[in-house]
Amino acid sequence: MTDVNEKALAISKKLGGKLEVISKVPIETMEDLSIAYTPGVAAVCMAIANNKEAVYEYTTKRNLVAVVTDGSAVLGLGNIGPEAAIPVMEGKAALFKRFGNVDAVPISLDTQDVEEIISHVVAIAPSFGGINLEDISAPRCFEIERRLKELLDIPVFHDDQHGTAIIVLAALYNALRLTGKKINEIQVVVNGGGAAGMAISEMFLSAGVKNLMVVDKSGIISETDPELVERHTEIAKVTNKAHRTGTLKDAVVGADVFVGVSAPGVLKKEWISSMNERPIIFAMANPTPEIFPDEAKAGGAYIVGTGRSDFPNQINNVLAFPGIFRGALDARAKDITIEMQIAAAQGIASIVSDADLNVDNIMPDVFTPGVADVVAASVKNAVKKEPVLV
């Protein structure tokens, strides 16, 4: 067991988890009690009863997010169940508070039934200003998010999909600044046909990428494949326009960018030489990436990013989701649209100045002051073009 694992166990046991609830109001006198609870609370209740939107003015809803999981796809640990998922949800809530000053509550549901999850989230939604779906396995996560977006008038965000996609797009923006390549001219290979891979592909296409292939365990996804799985049907229509077939080795030939959200060690060093000049490698399988940075560089990679903090260019969702929810909550957005997500990516990329940008520094550090503020401002600016609650 590593030192960090031992420390995580010790502190969690000592503190009984990472979170606590702290009252914003004093309750030291009878008058305090009367204001915080009965009879004074009745006036607040009736103000909301007369105008439901007043709930944002008078309650914690305006700054409260539910972090919801069913425990089916927890980190790299798999389907370990709702109880075992709680430490991750607590950690996520702690990050929301630390980086975005957003209050968040872990919700672990003891069901993996799509309809039950949807109904439970809809039922608790009045208490929250936003819903962050977390560690729910594909393909169920796609349906759950889609339906909740239709049913609720508050932002619903699946961070494993869209948070990852936003931060990868930010990394791509800065990598292209260094290579001098244009987003509408590059060839991109996304390895991984799950939730993150689909979201990254859709995000890249929305941001202007024209040539993109997705590769999964069966090889290059193609619309012409008679055995194409249903969840890949839509992405197949808008990618791999040349209808190429084959393996990952075949897909990277001539590519400018490799994005891995798949499995350890699947990208081989010798394949990188078949890519276009100044190849960009984002190998984000955790904890073991598709290729380690030293191997990728030895194979000819120009820029390498991973999901790990012990290598340069960490591609970390913490840069995205706190500021995204901060901006969405402040703007009273009904949804977190693709325009808001692209704006967030542009905001993150802009934090790295031209003077600081280099092949080993394309992303801001998670502790860079003001990251969430920049992201929130970018999101709010994008919201101005979208319907908002007033």
Solvent accessible surface area in square Angstrom, and as a share of the most:
residue,aa,sasa,rsa
1,M,158,0.71
2,T,80,0.46
3,D,87,0.45
4,V,106,0.61
5,N,72,0.37
6,E,89,0.40
7,K,127,0.54
8,A,53,0.41
9,L,108,0.54
10,A,62,0.48
11,I,101,0.51
12,S,41,0.26
13,K,183,0.77
14,K,172,0.73
15,L,114,0.57
16,G,67,0.64
17,G,15,0.15
18,K,97,0.41
19,L,71,0.35
20,E,137,0.62
21,V,151,0.87
22,I,131,0.66
23,S,69,0.45
24,K,156,0.66
25,V,76,0.44
26,P,90,0.57
27,I,89,0.45
28,E,148,0.66
29,T,79,0.46
30,M,145,0.65
31,E,123,0.55
32,D,30,0.15
33,L,76,0.38
34,S,38,0.25
35,I,117,0.60
36,A,36,0.28
37,Y,143,0.54
38,T,85,0.49
39,P,95,0.60
40,G,31,0.30
41,V,48,0.28
42,A,55,0.42
43,A,73,0.56
44,V,52,0.30
45,C,71,0.43
46,M,109,0.49
47,A,32,0.24
48,I,36,0.18
49,A,74,0.58
50,N,122,0.63
51,N,84,0.43
52,K,151,0.64
53,E,55,0.25
54,A,9,0.07
55,V,26,0.15
56,Y,19,0.07
57,E,113,0.50
58,Y,110,0.42
59,T,47,0.27
60,T,71,0.41
61,K,17,0.07
62,R,131,0.48
63,N,26,0.13
64,L,28,0.14
65,V,0,0.00
66,A,0,0.00
67,V,0,0.00
68,V,0,0.00
69,T,0,0.00
70,D,0,0.00
71,G,0,0.00
72,S,8,0.05
73,A,34,0.26
74,V,0,0.00
75,L,126,0.63
76,G,67,0.65
77,L,116,0.58
78,G,31,0.30
79,N,101,0.52
80,I,66,0.33
81,G,15,0.14
82,P,18,0.12
83,E,125,0.56
84,A,48,0.37
85,A,0,0.00
86,I,67,0.34
87,P,70,0.44
88,V,32,0.18
89,M,0,0.00
90,E,31,0.14
91,G,17,0.16
92,K,18,0.08
93,A,2,0.01
94,A,35,0.27
95,L,58,0.29
96,F,0,0.00
97,K,96,0.41
98,R,148,0.54
99,F,35,0.15
100,G,6,0.05
101,N,90,0.46
102,V,0,0.00
103,D,36,0.18
104,A,15,0.12
105,V,55,0.31
106,P,36,0.22
107,I,40,0.20
108,S,34,0.22
109,L,21,0.10
110,D,126,0.65
111,T,21,0.12
112,Q,68,0.30
113,D,69,0.36
114,V,31,0.18
115,E,95,0.43
116,E,82,0.37
117,I,1,0.00
118,I,6,0.03
119,S,58,0.38
120,H,77,0.35
121,V,0,0.00
122,V,54,0.31
123,A,76,0.59
124,I,56,0.28
125,A,7,0.05
126,P,93,0.59
127,S,66,0.43
128,F,14,0.06
129,G,2,0.02
130,G,0,0.00
131,I,0,0.00
132,N,0,0.00
133,L,0,0.00
134,E,10,0.04
135,D,7,0.04
136,I,6,0.03
137,S,31,0.20
138,A,40,0.31
139,P,68,0.43
140,R,50,0.18
141,C,1,0.00
142,F,51,0.21
143,E,59,0.26
144,I,0,0.00
145,E,12,0.05
146,R,116,0.42
147,R,56,0.21
148,L,0,0.00
149,K,62,0.26
150,E,115,0.52
151,L,101,0.50
152,L,25,0.13
153,D,73,0.38
154,I,6,0.03
155,P,3,0.02
156,V,1,0.01
157,F,1,0.00
158,H,0,0.00
159,D,1,0.00
160,D,42,0.22
161,Q,8,0.03
162,H,27,0.12
163,G,0,0.00
164,T,18,0.11
165,A,0,0.00
166,I,0,0.00
167,I,1,0.00
168,V,0,0.00
169,L,0,0.00
170,A,0,0.00
171,A,0,0.00
172,L,0,0.00
173,Y,43,0.16
174,N,0,0.00
175,A,0,0.00
176,L,13,0.06
177,R,96,0.35
178,L,48,0.24
179,T,8,0.04
180,G,63,0.61
181,K,33,0.14
182,K,127,0.54
183,I,35,0.18
184,N,76,0.39
185,E,116,0.52
186,I,2,0.01
187,Q,37,0.16
188,V,0,0.00
189,V,0,0.00
190,V,0,0.00
191,N,11,0.06
192,G,8,0.07
193,G,9,0.08
194,G,29,0.28
195,A,15,0.11
196,A,24,0.18
197,G,0,0.00
198,M,9,0.04
199,A,3,0.03
200,I,0,0.00
201,S,0,0.00
202,E,88,0.40
203,M,2,0.01
204,F,0,0.00
205,L,43,0.21
206,S,64,0.41
207,A,21,0.16
208,G,20,0.19
209,V,3,0.02
210,K,111,0.47
211,N,62,0.32
212,L,4,0.02
213,M,4,0.02
214,V,0,0.00
215,V,3,0.01
216,D,36,0.19
217,K,214,0.91
218,S,107,0.69
219,G,7,0.06
220,I,13,0.06
221,I,6,0.03
222,S,2,0.01
223,E,89,0.40
224,T,84,0.49
225,D,55,0.29
226,P,132,0.83
227,E,147,0.66
228,L,42,0.21
229,V,67,0.39
230,E,156,0.70
231,R,108,0.40
232,H,1,0.00
233,T,50,0.29
234,E,118,0.53
235,I,7,0.03
236,A,1,0.01
237,K,111,0.47
238,V,74,0.43
239,T,5,0.03
240,N,6,0.03
241,K,136,0.58
242,A,80,0.62
243,H,87,0.39
244,R,78,0.28
245,T,98,0.57
246,G,32,0.31
247,T,80,0.47
248,L,17,0.09
249,K,113,0.48
250,D,62,0.32
251,A,0,0.00
252,V,0,0.00
253,V,76,0.44
254,G,38,0.36
255,A,0,0.00
256,D,6,0.03
257,V,0,0.00
258,F,0,0.00
259,V,0,0.00
260,G,0,0.00
261,V,34,0.20
262,S,49,0.31
263,A,41,0.31
264,P,82,0.51
265,G,32,0.31
266,V,47,0.27
267,L,3,0.02
268,K,89,0.38
269,K,90,0.38
270,E,116,0.52
271,W,47,0.16
272,I,2,0.01
273,S,92,0.60
274,S,45,0.29
275,M,15,0.07
276,N,66,0.34
277,E,112,0.50
278,R,87,0.32
279,P,8,0.05
280,I,0,0.00
281,I,0,0.00
282,F,0,0.00
283,A,0,0.00
284,M,19,0.08
285,A,11,0.09
286,N,85,0.44
287,P,100,0.63
288,T,47,0.28
289,P,1,0.00
290,E,0,0.00
291,I,6,0.03
292,F,65,0.27
293,P,18,0.11
294,D,106,0.55
295,E,77,0.35
296,A,0,0.00
297,K,79,0.33
298,A,77,0.60
299,G,14,0.13
300,G,44,0.43
301,A,8,0.06
302,Y,73,0.28
303,I,0,0.00
304,V,7,0.04
305,G,0,0.00
306,T,1,0.00
307,G,13,0.12
308,R,62,0.23
309,S,95,0.61
310,D,90,0.47
311,F,55,0.23
312,P,66,0.42
313,N,10,0.05
314,Q,42,0.19
315,I,9,0.05
316,N,31,0.16
317,N,31,0.16
318,V,21,0.12
319,L,4,0.02
320,A,0,0.00
321,F,2,0.01
322,P,1,0.01
323,G,0,0.00
324,I,0,0.00
325,F,0,0.00
326,R,40,0.15
327,G,0,0.00
328,A,0,0.00
329,L,11,0.05
330,D,71,0.37
331,A,23,0.18
332,R,56,0.20
333,A,4,0.03
334,K,84,0.36
335,D,48,0.25
336,I,2,0.01
337,T,26,0.15
338,I,61,0.31
339,E,92,0.41
340,M,1,0.00
341,Q,10,0.04
342,I,28,0.14
343,A,17,0.13
344,A,0,0.00
345,A,0,0.00
346,Q,96,0.43
347,G,5,0.05
348,I,0,0.00
349,A,6,0.05
350,S,76,0.49
351,I,43,0.22
352,V,8,0.05
353,S,51,0.33
354,D,116,0.60
355,A,101,0.78
356,D,81,0.42
357,L,21,0.10
358,N,69,0.36
359,V,44,0.25
360,D,72,0.37
361,N,53,0.27
362,I,0,0.00
363,M,10,0.05
364,P,10,0.06
365,D,88,0.45
366,V,27,0.16
367,F,131,0.54
368,T,43,0.25
369,P,127,0.80
370,G,35,0.34
371,V,11,0.06
372,A,16,0.13
373,D,100,0.52
374,V,56,0.32
375,V,0,0.00
376,A,5,0.04
377,A,47,0.37
378,S,21,0.14
379,V,0,0.00
380,K,73,0.31
381,N,84,0.43
382,A,14,0.11
383,V,3,0.02
384,K,163,0.69
385,K,179,0.76
386,E,43,0.19
387,P,100,0.63
388,V,56,0.32
389,L,27,0.14
390,V,153,0.88
